[in-house]
């Protein structure tokens, strides 16, 4: 069951503000502060109030991505009506997705060593390690169950959600704090993305004929998952359950996506949830706004649903940007909020239909509709695919 959600993003740092931005189709994008000479825009978290009052033991050991994760986790627990620190801590897991670790901390130390001739900061290792965000959340929330990071590029946090749900199903834990975080807006990182020539210089236009690339962003999304028995025992009645998870590997090309790999991940999530393709009312697509990804994802969904039975789709990356290892978690939060409100967010910036992406993309305006079951897709470099299926309780 999805007990609560928390979010830190360029589109808002509360679920309410985040949802309002999604429905309006408006995210905040700006010139990167750490690389102002680059001719691109990024989705930076500029509202630093999320850092106020964080229950962390050492701010000096906290990287930016860890700060996002702790803030989102604490907010998700509050949304779930749970205490922080958590009760029965040995039965609470922390599973987070993260693609790159503490890049801001690491790059700052490279500057110290190579440009300023100084020694590295003594906490560089703990700031920079990929698993640091999960450790920070476990300490802040008092969770003493399994605690680790899944790292699979842009599918990282969707894998984390699936693994966390599996721990609950297996009876290992009753509650899991799961999702993902990323803070990748450093000069070296952005220069590397620019070198790939898949970054838009203006805005992300998923599935639109005029799309010219992705827009990099940062942030964190966290879902508090719990078993049905645990929810009942504390008198909670969550509306949404994470019903299924599927993953696959293309075993093909590092960069070129595979419709078959995507198809297999989607079908695996449907099987795990005991859902048929016809049960799905809405899909939050990976939808990066690159030429090849959007065409390939369209083909994959056509293979799963059939051309005449494909459900409405939106890519919220037009508003949130592509938060890499945190992207799947942000999109899972968006999907849960859509199901709570029975409104599908739009694909913003959709200005021209593309015959090769002939989906019902919910262009530019939110759509009130019944959403009893939904999917959220994440497809990563290296051919790593993951999909989660959500279902309204009792549906």
C-alpha positions in Angstrom: 0.0 0.0 0.0 1.2 3.6 -0.7 0.8 5.2 2.7 2.4 8.6 1.9 4.4 10.6 -0.6 7.1 13.3 -0.4 8.7 15.3 -3.1 11.5 17.8 -3.6 11.7 19.2 -7.1 12.0 22.2 -9.4 8.2 21.9 -9.7 7.5 22.1 -6.0 8.7 20.9 -2.6 5.3 19.7 -1.3 2.9 17.3 -3.0 0.3 20.1 -3.4 2.7 22.5 -5.1 4.1 19.7 -7.2 0.7 18.6 -8.4 -0.3 22.2 -9.1 2.7 22.6 -11.4 2.0 19.3 -13.2 -1.6 20.3 -13.9 -0.6 23.8 -15.0 2.2 22.3 -17.2 4.7 24.7 -15.7 8.0 23.8 -14.1 10.8 26.2 -13.1 13.9 26.1 -15.3 17.0 28.3 -15.2 20.6 28.7 -16.3 22.8 26.2 -14.3 24.4 28.1 -11.4 27.5 25.8 -11.4 28.0 26.1 -15.1 26.5 29.4 -16.2 28.4 29.4 -19.5 26.5 26.5 -20.9 23.7 27.2 -23.3 21.1 25.0 -21.7 18.5 25.3 -19.0 18.1 22.9 -16.0 15.4 22.1 -13.5 17.2 23.1 -10.2 15.6 23.0 -6.8 16.0 26.7 -5.8 13.7 26.7 -2.8 16.1 25.9 0.0 13.5 25.8 2.8 13.4 22.0 2.5 16.7 22.0 4.4 15.2 23.7 7.5 14.9 21.5 10.5 16.2 18.3 8.9 16.8 15.6 11.5 20.4 14.8 10.4 23.3 14.1 12.7 25.9 16.0 10.7 25.2 18.6 8.0 28.9 18.5 7.2 28.5 14.9 6.0 25.3 15.7 3.9 25.6 15.9 0.2 22.9 17.8 -1.8 21.3 14.6 -3.0 21.2 13.3 0.6 19.5 16.4 1.7 16.8 16.0 -0.9 16.3 12.4 0.1 16.0 13.1 3.9 13.6 16.0 3.2 11.4 14.0 0.9 11.4 11.0 3.3 10.4 13.0 6.3 7.6 14.6 4.3 6.4 11.2 3.0 6.2 9.9 6.6 4.2 12.9 7.6 1.9 12.4 4.7 1.5 8.8 5.8 0.6 9.8 9.3 3.7 8.1 10.7 6.2 9.3 13.3 9.8 10.2 12.6 11.7 8.5 14.1 9.7 5.5 13.0 8.1 3.0 15.4 9.3 -0.6 15.4 12.4 0.5 13.5 13.8 -3.0 12.7 10.7 -3.6 10.5 11.3 -0.5 8.4 13.5 -0.6 5.3 15.1 2.2 3.3 15.5 1.5 -0.5 16.5 4.4 -2.6 17.6 4.8 -6.2 20.5 7.0 -7.1 22.5 7.1 -10.3 25.6 9.2 -9.5 26.1 9.7 -5.8 27.3 13.0 -4.3 28.5 14.6 -7.6 28.5 18.1 -6.1 30.7 17.0 -3.3 33.0 15.1 -5.5 33.4 17.8 -8.1 34.1 20.4 -5.4 36.9 18.3 -4.1 38.4 18.0 -7.6 38.5 21.7 -7.7 40.2 21.9 -4.3 42.9 19.4 -5.3 43.6 20.2 -8.9 42.8 24.0 -9.1 43.5 25.2 -5.6 46.2 22.8 -4.5 44.4 22.0 -1.2 43.8 18.6 0.5 40.4 17.0 0.1 37.8 17.6 2.8 37.9 14.7 5.3 34.3 13.8 4.7 34.6 13.6 0.9 34.1 9.8 0.8 30.9 9.8 2.9 29.5 12.8 1.0 30.2 11.2 -2.4 29.3 7.6 -2.0 26.3 6.4 -3.9 24.8 4.7 -0.8 25.1 7.8 1.3 21.6 9.0 0.6 20.1 5.7 2.0 22.3 5.9 5.1 21.3 9.5 5.7 17.6 8.6 5.5 17.9 5.6 7.8 19.7 7.7 10.4 17.2 10.6 10.1 14.1 8.4 10.3 15.6 5.8 12.7 14.9 2.9 10.3 16.9 -0.2 11.2 15.7 -2.7 8.6 17.4 -3.4 5.2 19.0 -0.3 3.9 20.6 0.1 0.4 20.7 1.9 -2.9 19.7 0.5 -6.3 21.8 2.2 -9.1 20.6 1.6 -12.7 20.9 5.0 -14.3 17.5 6.5 -15.1 15.6 3.4 -13.9 17.2 3.5 -10.4 14.3 4.7 -8.3 11.7 2.5 -10.1 13.9 -0.5 -9.4 14.0 0.7 -5.8 10.2 0.9 -5.5 9.9 -2.6 -7.0 12.5 -4.1 -4.6 11.0 -2.4 -1.6 7.6 -3.7 -2.4 9.1 -7.2 -2.7 10.6 -6.9 0.8 7.1 -6.1 2.2 5.5 -9.0 0.2 8.1 -11.4 1.5 7.4 -10.4 5.1 10.9 -9.1 5.7 9.6 -5.7 6.7 6.2 -4.0 7.3 7.2 -0.5 6.0 9.6 0.7 3.3 10.8 4.2 2.7 11.4 4.0 -1.0 12.1 6.2 -4.0 15.1 8.0 -5.3 17.2 11.1 -5.3 19.7 12.9 -7.6 21.8 16.1 -7.6 23.7 16.1 -10.9 23.8 19.8 -11.9 27.5 20.3 -11.7 29.7 21.8 -14.5 31.5 18.5 -15.3 28.3 16.5 -15.3 26.4 19.0 -17.5 29.3 19.3 -19.9 29.3 15.5 -20.3 25.5 15.5 -21.0 26.0 18.3 -23.6 28.7 16.3 -25.3 26.2 13.5 -26.0 24.1 16.0 -28.1 20.8 14.9 -26.6 20.1 17.9 -24.4 17.6 20.6 -25.5 18.7 24.2 -25.3 15.1 25.4 -24.8 12.5 23.0 -23.3 11.5 19.4 -23.1 8.8 18.5 -25.6 8.0 14.8 -25.1 6.3 13.0 -28.1 6.1 16.3 -30.0 7.4 16.5 -33.5 9.5 19.5 -32.5 11.3 17.7 -29.6 15.0 18.2 -29.6 16.2 16.5 -26.4 15.9 16.2 -22.7 16.4 18.8 -19.9 18.4 17.7 -16.9 17.0 18.3 -13.4 17.5 17.3 -9.8 15.3 16.4 -6.8 13.9 13.5 -4.9 10.7 11.5 -4.7 9.8 9.1 -1.8 6.9 6.8 -1.3 6.1 5.2 2.1 5.0 1.7 1.4 3.4 -0.6 4.0 1.7 -4.0 4.2 -2.0 -4.2 4.3 -1.9 -5.7 7.8 0.3 -3.0 9.1 -2.0 -0.3 7.6 -5.1 -2.0 9.1 -3.4 -2.3 12.5 -2.8 1.4 12.8 -6.2 2.3 11.4 -5.0 3.6 8.1 -6.8 3.0 4.8 -4.5 3.9 1.9 -6.2 4.4 -1.4 -3.5 3.1 -3.7 -1.4 0.0 -3.8 1.9 -0.7 -5.6 0.5 -3.8 -7.2 3.2 -4.9 -9.6 6.8 -4.5 -10.7 8.6 -5.6 -13.8 12.1 -5.2 -15.1 14.2 -6.4 -18.0 17.5 -5.9 -19.8 17.9 -5.3 -23.5 21.3 -7.1 -23.6 21.8 -5.0 -26.7 23.1 -1.4 -27.1 24.3 1.0 -24.3 22.5 3.9 -25.9 19.9 2.7 -28.4 16.6 1.7 -26.6 14.8 -1.5 -27.4 11.0 -1.7 -27.8 11.2 -5.4 -27.0 13.0 -4.7 -23.7 10.5 -2.1 -22.8 7.6 -4.4 -23.7 9.0 -7.2 -21.5 9.2 -4.9 -18.5 5.7 -3.6 -18.9 4.3 -7.1 -19.4 6.2 -8.3 -16.3 4.7 -5.5 -14.2 1.2 -6.4 -15.5 1.7 -10.1 -14.7 3.0 -9.3 -11.2 0.0 -7.1 -10.5 -2.4 -9.7 -12.0 -3.6 -7.0 -14.4 -4.3 -7.3 -18.1 -3.4 -4.6 -20.6 -7.1 -3.6 -20.9 -7.2 -2.8 -17.2 -4.7 0.1 -17.5 -6.4 3.5 -17.5 -3.3 5.7 -17.7 0.5 5.5 -18.3 3.1 7.9 -17.0 5.6 7.5 -19.7 9.4 7.7 -19.5 9.0 10.2 -22.3 12.4 12.0 -22.3 11.8 14.2 -25.4 14.6 12.7 -27.4 14.0 11.5 -30.9 14.7 7.8 -30.4 13.3 7.2 -26.9 9.8 8.6 -27.6 9.5 6.6 -30.9 10.7 3.4 -29.2 8.4 3.8 -26.2 5.5 4.4 -28.5 6.3 1.1 -30.3 6.6 -0.7 -27.1 3.2 0.4 -25.9 1.7 -0.4 -29.2 3.0 -4.0 -28.9 1.6 -4.3 -25.3 -1.8 -2.7 -25.8 -2.5 -2.8 -29.5 -2.8 0.3 -31.7 -6.5 0.8 -31.0 -6.5 0.1 -27.3 -3.6 2.2 -26.0 -4.5 4.1 -22.8 -3.9 7.8 -22.4 -0.3 8.7 -21.7 1.6 11.7 -20.4 5.2 12.5 -19.8 5.6 14.8 -16.8 9.3 15.4 -17.7 8.1 18.4 -19.6 7.5 20.0 -16.2 10.0 18.2 -13.9 12.8 17.8 -16.4 14.8 14.5 -16.3 16.0 13.9 -12.8 17.9 10.8 -13.8 18.1 8.4 -10.9 15.2 10.2 -9.2 13.0 10.4 -12.3 11.1 7.2 -11.7 10.3 8.2 -8.1 9.1 11.7 -9.1 6.9 10.1 -11.8 5.6 7.5 -9.4 4.6 10.3 -7.0 2.9 12.0 -10.0 1.0 8.8 -10.8 -0.2 8.3 -7.2 -1.4 11.9 -7.0 -3.2 11.4 -10.4 -5.0 8.4 -9.0 -5.9 10.1 -5.8 -7.4 13.0 -7.7 -8.7 11.1 -10.7 -7.1 13.6 -13.0 -4.3 12.8 -15.5 -1.6 15.5 -15.8 -0.8 16.7 -19.3 2.2 16.4 -21.5 3.2 20.0 -21.5 5.0 21.8 -24.4 3.2 19.5 -26.9 3.0 21.8 -30.0 3.0 19.4 -33.0 1.8 15.9 -33.4 4.4 13.3 -34.5 3.0 10.5 -36.7 5.7 8.2 -35.2 4.4 9.0 -31.7 0.7 8.6 -32.3 -0.3 8.1 -28.7 -3.0 9.9 -26.8 -0.5 12.2 -25.1 -3.0 14.2 -23.1 -1.6 17.4 -24.7 -1.1 20.5 -22.7 -4.3 20.3 -20.5 -5.0 18.0 -17.6 -7.8 15.5 -18.1 -10.4 14.4 -15.5 -10.8 10.7 -15.9 -11.3 7.5 -14.0 -7.9 6.0 -13.1 -8.2 2.6 -11.3 -5.0 1.2 -12.6 -1.9 2.9 -13.9 1.7 2.3 -15.0 4.9 4.3 -14.6 7.7 3.5 -17.0 11.5 4.1 -16.6 13.9 3.1 -19.3 17.7 3.7 -18.8 20.9 3.8 -20.7 22.5 0.4 -20.8 19.2 -1.2 -21.7 17.8 -1.3 -18.1 14.0 -1.2 -18.0 11.6 -1.0 -15.1 7.9 -0.5 -14.8 5.6 -0.3 -11.7 1.9 -0.8 -11.7 -0.5 1.0 -9.3 -4.1 0.0 -8.5 -6.8 1.7 -6.4 -7.7 -0.4 -3.4 -10.7 -2.5 -4.1 -10.6 -1.8 -7.9 
